[in-house]
Amino acid sequence: MSELRACKVCRRITTELTCPYCGGETSTEWHGYVYILNSEMSQIAKEMGAENGEYALRVR
Ligand SMILES: [Zn+2]
């Protein structure tokens, strides 16, 4: 089983050591899974400046 990681830069959820979206470093130390389905309708997405996808609320 591969461990889920989160990007320290853009907070995308990934299993890669390097973020496939922005190339940033990823970490297993993250909390708060968020799945953004419709970024234009989501207040959380607006606050995060996020596009549709899987995100962590907090990454260490
Ligand atoms: Zn990233």
PDB file of the backbone (N, CA, C, O) and the ligand in Angstrom, with CONECT records:
HET     ZN  A 101       1
ATOM      1  N   MET A   1       0.848  -1.200   0.000  1.00  0.00           N
ATOM      2  CA  MET A   1       0.000   0.000   0.000  1.00  0.00           C
ATOM      3  C   MET A   1       0.878   1.243   0.000  1.00  0.00           C
ATOM      4  O   MET A   1       1.772   1.381   0.835  1.00  0.00           O
ATOM      5  N   SER A   2       0.624   2.132  -0.926  1.00  0.00           N
ATOM      6  CA  SER A   2       1.397   3.362  -0.992  1.00  0.00           C
ATOM      7  C   SER A   2       0.804   4.399  -0.047  1.00  0.00           C
ATOM      8  O   SER A   2      -0.413   4.533   0.080  1.00  0.00           O
ATOM      9  N   GLU A   3       1.695   5.123   0.607  1.00  0.00           N
ATOM     10  CA  GLU A   3       1.287   6.118   1.577  1.00  0.00           C
ATOM     11  C   GLU A   3       0.927   7.427   0.874  1.00  0.00           C
ATOM     12  O   GLU A   3       1.624   7.874  -0.037  1.00  0.00           O
ATOM     13  N   LEU A   4      -0.160   8.018   1.311  1.00  0.00           N
ATOM     14  CA  LEU A   4      -0.543   9.301   0.721  1.00  0.00           C
ATOM     15  C   LEU A   4       0.323  10.418   1.275  1.00  0.00           C
ATOM     16  O   LEU A   4       0.595  10.480   2.474  1.00  0.00           O
ATOM     17  N   ARG A   5       0.747  11.291   0.390  1.00  0.00           N
ATOM     18  CA  ARG A   5       1.575  12.434   0.750  1.00  0.00           C
ATOM     19  C   ARG A   5       0.877  13.709   0.310  1.00  0.00           C
ATOM     20  O   ARG A   5      -0.040  13.673  -0.510  1.00  0.00           O
ATOM     21  N   ALA A   6       1.313  14.830   0.857  1.00  0.00           N
ATOM     22  CA  ALA A   6       0.752  16.116   0.445  1.00  0.00           C
ATOM     23  C   ALA A   6       1.884  17.075   0.112  1.00  0.00           C
ATOM     24  O   ALA A   6       2.918  17.095   0.780  1.00  0.00           O
ATOM     25  N   CYS A   7       1.674  17.860  -0.925  1.00  0.00           N
ATOM     26  CA  CYS A   7       2.682  18.833  -1.358  1.00  0.00           C
ATOM     27  C   CYS A   7       2.781  19.976  -0.358  1.00  0.00           C
ATOM     28  O   CYS A   7       1.763  20.518   0.074  1.00  0.00           O
ATOM     29  N   LYS A   8       4.000  20.343   0.011  1.00  0.00           N
ATOM     30  CA  LYS A   8       4.215  21.441   0.957  1.00  0.00           C
ATOM     31  C   LYS A   8       3.936  22.797   0.317  1.00  0.00           C
ATOM     32  O   LYS A   8       3.727  23.788   1.017  1.00  0.00           O
ATOM     33  N   VAL A   9       3.933  22.837  -1.003  1.00  0.00           N
ATOM     34  CA  VAL A   9       3.767  24.110  -1.710  1.00  0.00           C
ATOM     35  C   VAL A   9       2.292  24.347  -2.064  1.00  0.00           C
ATOM     36  O   VAL A   9       1.719  25.369  -1.687  1.00  0.00           O
ATOM     37  N   CYS A  10       1.682  23.402  -2.789  1.00  0.00           N
ATOM     38  CA  CYS A  10       0.314  23.625  -3.267  1.00  0.00           C
ATOM     39  C   CYS A  10      -0.715  22.769  -2.530  1.00  0.00           C
ATOM     40  O   CYS A  10      -1.918  22.929  -2.741  1.00  0.00           O
ATOM     41  N   ARG A  11      -0.244  21.844  -1.651  1.00  0.00           N
ATOM     42  CA  ARG A  11      -1.102  21.017  -0.795  1.00  0.00           C
ATOM     43  C   ARG A  11      -1.921  19.971  -1.540  1.00  0.00           C
ATOM     44  O   ARG A  11      -2.880  19.435  -0.985  1.00  0.00           O
ATOM     45  N   ARG A  12      -1.570  19.680  -2.752  1.00  0.00           N
ATOM     46  CA  ARG A  12      -2.203  18.591  -3.471  1.00  0.00           C
ATOM     47  C   ARG A  12      -1.833  17.251  -2.829  1.00  0.00           C
ATOM     48  O   ARG A  12      -0.706  17.067  -2.369  1.00  0.00           O
ATOM     49  N   ILE A  13      -2.789  16.318  -2.802  1.00  0.00           N
ATOM     50  CA  ILE A  13      -2.528  14.968  -2.332  1.00  0.00           C
ATOM     51  C   ILE A  13      -1.925  14.147  -3.465  1.00  0.00           C
ATOM     52  O   ILE A  13      -2.418  14.182  -4.592  1.00  0.00           O
ATOM     53  N   THR A  14      -0.859  13.411  -3.167  1.00  0.00           N
ATOM     54  CA  THR A  14      -0.200  12.592  -4.176  1.00  0.00           C
ATOM     55  C   THR A  14       0.494  11.426  -3.478  1.00  0.00           C
ATOM     56  O   THR A  14       0.630  11.437  -2.255  1.00  0.00           O
ATOM     57  N   THR A  15       0.933  10.428  -4.228  1.00  0.00           N
ATOM     58  CA  THR A  15       1.756   9.362  -3.661  1.00  0.00           C
ATOM     59  C   THR A  15       3.218   9.566  -4.038  1.00  0.00           C
ATOM     60  O   THR A  15       4.077   8.787  -3.625  1.00  0.00           O
ATOM     61  N   GLU A  16       3.510  10.605  -4.821  1.00  0.00           N
ATOM     62  CA  GLU A  16       4.869  10.854  -5.303  1.00  0.00           C
ATOM     63  C   GLU A  16       5.697  11.612  -4.262  1.00  0.00           C
ATOM     64  O   GLU A  16       5.149  12.353  -3.447  1.00  0.00           O
ATOM     65  N   LEU A  17       7.024  11.420  -4.295  1.00  0.00           N
ATOM     66  CA  LEU A  17       7.939  12.163  -3.424  1.00  0.00           C
ATOM     67  C   LEU A  17       8.036  13.623  -3.857  1.00  0.00           C
ATOM     68  O   LEU A  17       8.261  14.516  -3.040  1.00  0.00           O
ATOM     69  N   THR A  18       7.862  13.846  -5.148  1.00  0.00           N
ATOM     70  CA  THR A  18       7.857  15.201  -5.697  1.00  0.00           C
ATOM     71  C   THR A  18       6.491  15.470  -6.300  1.00  0.00           C
ATOM     72  O   THR A  18       5.949  14.635  -7.024  1.00  0.00           O
ATOM     73  N   CYS A  19       5.943  16.619  -6.007  1.00  0.00           N
ATOM     74  CA  CYS A  19       4.601  16.974  -6.481  1.00  0.00           C
ATOM     75  C   CYS A  19       4.526  16.970  -8.011  1.00  0.00           C
ATOM     76  O   CYS A  19       5.304  17.664  -8.666  1.00  0.00           O
ATOM     77  N   PRO A  20       3.592  16.192  -8.592  1.00  0.00           N
ATOM     78  CA  PRO A  20       3.462  16.156 -10.050  1.00  0.00           C
ATOM     79  C   PRO A  20       2.820  17.416 -10.621  1.00  0.00           C
ATOM     80  O   PRO A  20       2.802  17.610 -11.837  1.00  0.00           O
ATOM     81  N   TYR A  21       2.287  18.280  -9.737  1.00  0.00           N
ATOM     82  CA  TYR A  21       1.588  19.484 -10.208  1.00  0.00           C
ATOM     83  C   TYR A  21       2.505  20.705 -10.220  1.00  0.00           C
ATOM     84  O   TYR A  21       2.490  21.482 -11.174  1.00  0.00           O
ATOM     85  N   CYS A  22       3.316  20.880  -9.148  1.00  0.00           N
ATOM     86  CA  CYS A  22       4.154  22.085  -9.079  1.00  0.00           C
ATOM     87  C   CYS A  22       5.627  21.766  -8.888  1.00  0.00           C
ATOM     88  O   CYS A  22       6.461  22.671  -8.922  1.00  0.00           O
ATOM     89  N   GLY A  23       5.971  20.471  -8.682  1.00  0.00           N
ATOM     90  CA  GLY A  23       7.368  20.090  -8.530  1.00  0.00           C
ATOM     91  C   GLY A  23       7.913  20.290  -7.130  1.00  0.00           C
ATOM     92  O   GLY A  23       9.109  20.120  -6.896  1.00  0.00           O
ATOM     93  N   GLY A  24       7.028  20.657  -6.182  1.00  0.00           N
ATOM     94  CA  GLY A  24       7.444  20.903  -4.806  1.00  0.00           C
ATOM     95  C   GLY A  24       7.669  19.616  -4.028  1.00  0.00           C
ATOM     96  O   GLY A  24       7.304  18.532  -4.482  1.00  0.00           O
ATOM     97  N   GLU A  25       8.270  19.744  -2.854  1.00  0.00           N
ATOM     98  CA  GLU A  25       8.518  18.624  -1.963  1.00  0.00           C
ATOM     99  C   GLU A  25       7.202  18.179  -1.320  1.00  0.00           C
ATOM    100  O   GLU A  25       6.368  19.015  -0.972  1.00  0.00           O
ATOM    101  N   THR A  26       7.012  16.850  -1.159  1.00  0.00           N
ATOM    102  CA  THR A  26       5.805  16.351  -0.497  1.00  0.00           C
ATOM    103  C   THR A  26       6.152  15.795   0.870  1.00  0.00           C
ATOM    104  O   THR A  26       7.313  15.503   1.157  1.00  0.00           O
ATOM    105  N   SER A  27       5.125  15.650   1.726  1.00  0.00           N
ATOM    106  CA  SER A  27       5.310  15.222   3.105  1.00  0.00           C
ATOM    107  C   SER A  27       4.204  14.267   3.509  1.00  0.00           C
ATOM    108  O   SER A  27       3.073  14.379   3.036  1.00  0.00           O
ATOM    109  N   THR A  28       4.537  13.311   4.400  1.00  0.00           N
ATOM    110  CA  THR A  28       3.505  12.438   4.959  1.00  0.00           C
ATOM    111  C   THR A  28       2.850  13.078   6.186  1.00  0.00           C
ATOM    112  O   THR A  28       1.864  12.564   6.713  1.00  0.00           O
ATOM    113  N   GLU A  29       3.411  14.204   6.632  1.00  0.00           N
ATOM    114  CA  GLU A  29       2.888  14.909   7.817  1.00  0.00           C
ATOM    115  C   GLU A  29       1.838  15.931   7.396  1.00  0.00           C
ATOM    116  O   GLU A  29       2.120  17.125   7.300  1.00  0.00           O
ATOM    117  N   TRP A  30       0.635  15.448   7.149  1.00  0.00           N
ATOM    118  CA  TRP A  30      -0.424  16.368   6.724  1.00  0.00           C
ATOM    119  C   TRP A  30      -1.734  15.979   7.397  1.00  0.00           C
ATOM    120  O   TRP A  30      -1.898  14.852   7.864  1.00  0.00           O
ATOM    121  N   HIS A  31      -2.651  16.921   7.438  1.00  0.00           N
ATOM    122  CA  HIS A  31      -3.938  16.716   8.103  1.00  0.00           C
ATOM    123  C   HIS A  31      -5.056  17.343   7.287  1.00  0.00           C
ATOM    124  O   HIS A  31      -4.841  18.333   6.588  1.00  0.00           O
ATOM    125  N   GLY A  32      -6.238  16.775   7.375  1.00  0.00           N
ATOM    126  CA  GLY A  32      -7.428  17.399   6.818  1.00  0.00           C
ATOM    127  C   GLY A  32      -7.586  17.183   5.330  1.00  0.00           C
ATOM    128  O   GLY A  32      -7.246  18.053   4.528  1.00  0.00           O
ATOM    129  N   TYR A  33      -8.102  16.019   4.959  1.00  0.00           N
ATOM    130  CA  TYR A  33      -8.333  15.718   3.549  1.00  0.00           C
ATOM    131  C   TYR A  33      -9.514  16.540   2.997  1.00  0.00           C
ATOM    132  O   TYR A  33     -10.587  16.585   3.598  1.00  0.00           O
ATOM    133  N   VAL A  34      -9.294  17.174   1.862  1.00  0.00           N
ATOM    134  CA  VAL A  34     -10.361  17.933   1.197  1.00  0.00           C
ATOM    135  C   VAL A  34     -10.409  17.506  -0.262  1.00  0.00           C
ATOM    136  O   VAL A  34      -9.392  17.507  -0.955  1.00  0.00           O
ATOM    137  N   TYR A  35     -11.593  17.145  -0.716  1.00  0.00           N
ATOM    138  CA  TYR A  35     -11.757  16.875  -2.142  1.00  0.00           C
ATOM    139  C   TYR A  35     -12.605  17.987  -2.750  1.00  0.00           C
ATOM    140  O   TYR A  35     -13.778  18.146  -2.412  1.00  0.00           O
ATOM    141  N   ILE A  36     -12.003  18.743  -3.642  1.00  0.00           N
ATOM    142  CA  ILE A  36     -12.699  19.859  -4.271  1.00  0.00           C
ATOM    143  C   ILE A  36     -13.247  19.410  -5.615  1.00  0.00           C
ATOM    144  O   ILE A  36     -12.502  19.082  -6.538  1.00  0.00           O
ATOM    145  N   LEU A  37     -14.586  19.405  -5.698  1.00  0.00           N
ATOM    146  CA  LEU A  37     -15.261  18.886  -6.882  1.00  0.00           C
ATOM    147  C   LEU A  37     -15.591  20.024  -7.845  1.00  0.00           C
ATOM    148  O   LEU A  37     -15.492  19.878  -9.063  1.00  0.00           O
ATOM    149  N   ASN A  38     -15.980  21.148  -7.277  1.00  0.00           N
ATOM    150  CA  ASN A  38     -16.337  22.300  -8.102  1.00  0.00           C
ATOM    151  C   ASN A  38     -15.752  23.547  -7.466  1.00  0.00           C
ATOM    152  O   ASN A  38     -16.372  24.172  -6.605  1.00  0.00           O
ATOM    153  N   SER A  39     -14.544  23.903  -7.903  1.00  0.00           N
ATOM    154  CA  SER A  39     -13.787  24.958  -7.243  1.00  0.00           C
ATOM    155  C   SER A  39     -14.496  26.313  -7.328  1.00  0.00           C
ATOM    156  O   SER A  39     -14.293  27.170  -6.468  1.00  0.00           O
ATOM    157  N   GLU A  40     -15.328  26.511  -8.361  1.00  0.00           N
ATOM    158  CA  GLU A  40     -16.012  27.798  -8.494  1.00  0.00           C
ATOM    159  C   GLU A  40     -17.152  27.942  -7.493  1.00  0.00           C
ATOM    160  O   GLU A  40     -17.555  29.059  -7.167  1.00  0.00           O
ATOM    161  N   MET A  41     -17.675  26.819  -7.004  1.00  0.00           N
ATOM    162  CA  MET A  41     -18.790  26.857  -6.064  1.00  0.00           C
ATOM    163  C   MET A  41     -18.332  26.719  -4.621  1.00  0.00           C
ATOM    164  O   MET A  41     -19.121  26.951  -3.705  1.00  0.00           O
ATOM    165  N   SER A  42     -17.072  26.347  -4.397  1.00  0.00           N
ATOM    166  CA  SER A  42     -16.610  25.994  -3.060  1.00  0.00           C
ATOM    167  C   SER A  42     -15.923  27.163  -2.368  1.00  0.00           C
ATOM    168  O   SER A  42     -14.980  27.741  -2.908  1.00  0.00           O
ATOM    169  N   GLN A  43     -16.392  27.511  -1.176  1.00  0.00           N
ATOM    170  CA  GLN A  43     -15.777  28.581  -0.402  1.00  0.00           C
ATOM    171  C   GLN A  43     -14.366  28.191   0.027  1.00  0.00           C
ATOM    172  O   GLN A  43     -13.463  29.028   0.027  1.00  0.00           O
ATOM    173  N   ILE A  44     -14.173  26.918   0.395  1.00  0.00           N
ATOM    174  CA  ILE A  44     -12.835  26.447   0.793  1.00  0.00           C
ATOM    175  C   ILE A  44     -11.861  26.600  -0.371  1.00  0.00           C
ATOM    176  O   ILE A  44     -10.719  27.023  -0.188  1.00  0.00           O
ATOM    177  N   ALA A  45     -12.326  26.250  -1.572  1.00  0.00           N
ATOM    178  CA  ALA A  45     -11.472  26.358  -2.756  1.00  0.00           C
ATOM    179  C   ALA A  45     -11.078  27.800  -3.017  1.00  0.00           C
ATOM    180  O   ALA A  45      -9.938  28.083  -3.388  1.00  0.00           O
ATOM    181  N   LYS A  46     -12.021  28.711  -2.824  1.00  0.00           N
ATOM    182  CA  LYS A  46     -11.712  30.127  -3.034  1.00  0.00           C
ATOM    183  C   LYS A  46     -10.655  30.594  -2.047  1.00  0.00           C
ATOM    184  O   LYS A  46      -9.731  31.323  -2.407  1.00  0.00           O
ATOM    185  N   GLU A  47     -10.800  30.166  -0.795  1.00  0.00           N
ATOM    186  CA  GLU A  47      -9.845  30.579   0.234  1.00  0.00           C
ATOM    187  C   GLU A  47      -8.459  30.003  -0.039  1.00  0.00           C
ATOM    188  O   GLU A  47      -7.450  30.646   0.248  1.00  0.00           O
ATOM    189  N   MET A  48      -8.410  28.786  -0.595  1.00  0.00           N
ATOM    190  CA  MET A  48      -7.139  28.122  -0.866  1.00  0.00           C
ATOM    191  C   MET A  48      -6.585  28.505  -2.235  1.00  0.00           C
ATOM    192  O   MET A  48      -5.421  28.229  -2.523  1.00  0.00           O
ATOM    193  N   GLY A  49      -7.381  29.123  -3.066  1.00  0.00           N
ATOM    194  CA  GLY A  49      -6.964  29.391  -4.431  1.00  0.00           C
ATOM    195  C   GLY A  49      -6.770  28.109  -5.214  1.00  0.00           C
ATOM    196  O   GLY A  49      -5.872  28.015  -6.051  1.00  0.00           O
ATOM    197  N   ALA A  50      -7.614  27.115  -4.944  1.00  0.00           N
ATOM    198  CA  ALA A  50      -7.400  25.773  -5.455  1.00  0.00           C
ATOM    199  C   ALA A  50      -8.237  25.472  -6.698  1.00  0.00           C
ATOM    200  O   ALA A  50      -9.302  26.052  -6.911  1.00  0.00           O
ATOM    201  N   GLU A  51      -7.729  24.558  -7.499  1.00  0.00           N
ATOM    202  CA  GLU A  51      -8.491  23.991  -8.603  1.00  0.00           C
ATOM    203  C   GLU A  51      -9.104  22.686  -8.124  1.00  0.00           C
ATOM    204  O   GLU A  51      -8.847  22.262  -6.997  1.00  0.00           O
ATOM    205  N   ASN A  52      -9.915  22.039  -8.965  1.00  0.00           N
ATOM    206  CA  ASN A  52     -10.517  20.770  -8.594  1.00  0.00           C
ATOM    207  C   ASN A  52      -9.441  19.720  -8.315  1.00  0.00           C
ATOM    208  O   ASN A  52      -8.440  19.638  -9.027  1.00  0.00           O
ATOM    209  N   GLY A  53      -9.664  18.914  -7.262  1.00  0.00           N
ATOM    210  CA  GLY A  53      -8.715  17.859  -6.953  1.00  0.00           C
ATOM    211  C   GLY A  53      -8.675  17.572  -5.465  1.00  0.00           C
ATOM    212  O   GLY A  53      -9.517  18.051  -4.705  1.00  0.00           O
ATOM    213  N   GLU A  54      -7.683  16.780  -5.053  1.00  0.00           N
ATOM    214  CA  GLU A  54      -7.538  16.363  -3.668  1.00  0.00           C
ATOM    215  C   GLU A  54      -6.474  17.218  -2.983  1.00  0.00           C
ATOM    216  O   GLU A  54      -5.378  17.404  -3.511  1.00  0.00           O
ATOM    217  N   TYR A  55      -6.810  17.734  -1.802  1.00  0.00           N
ATOM    218  CA  TYR A  55      -5.904  18.621  -1.081  1.00  0.00           C
ATOM    219  C   TYR A  55      -5.844  18.263   0.396  1.00  0.00           C
ATOM    220  O   TYR A  55      -6.762  17.651   0.942  1.00  0.00           O
ATOM    221  N   ALA A  56      -4.754  18.653   1.025  1.00  0.00           N
ATOM    222  CA  ALA A  56      -4.641  18.615   2.483  1.00  0.00           C
ATOM    223  C   ALA A  56      -4.874  20.022   3.011  1.00  0.00           C
ATOM    224  O   ALA A  56      -4.428  20.998   2.408  1.00  0.00           O
ATOM    225  N   LEU A  57      -5.581  20.128   4.151  1.00  0.00           N
ATOM    226  CA  LEU A  57      -5.796  21.447   4.735  1.00  0.00           C
ATOM    227  C   LEU A  57      -4.504  21.985   5.347  1.00  0.00           C
ATOM    228  O   LEU A  57      -4.200  23.172   5.238  1.00  0.00           O
ATOM    229  N   ARG A  58      -3.744  21.086   5.997  1.00  0.00           N
ATOM    230  CA  ARG A  58      -2.493  21.510   6.623  1.00  0.00           C
ATOM    231  C   ARG A  58      -1.387  20.524   6.272  1.00  0.00           C
ATOM    232  O   ARG A  58      -1.600  19.313   6.312  1.00  0.00           O
ATOM    233  N   VAL A  59      -0.217  21.031   5.931  1.00  0.00           N
ATOM    234  CA  VAL A  59       0.957  20.210   5.627  1.00  0.00           C
ATOM    235  C   VAL A  59       2.124  20.725   6.445  1.00  0.00           C
ATOM    236  O   VAL A  59       2.374  21.929   6.501  1.00  0.00           O
ATOM    237  N   ARG A  60       2.850  19.792   7.089  1.00  0.00           N
ATOM    238  CA  ARG A  60       4.053  20.198   7.829  1.00  0.00           C
ATOM    239  C   ARG A  60       5.290  19.884   7.024  1.00  0.00           C
ATOM    240  O   ARG A  60       6.404  20.150   7.475  1.00  0.00           O
TER     241      ARG A  60
HETATM  242 ZN    ZN A 101       2.562  20.984  -5.396  1.00  0.00          ZN2+
END
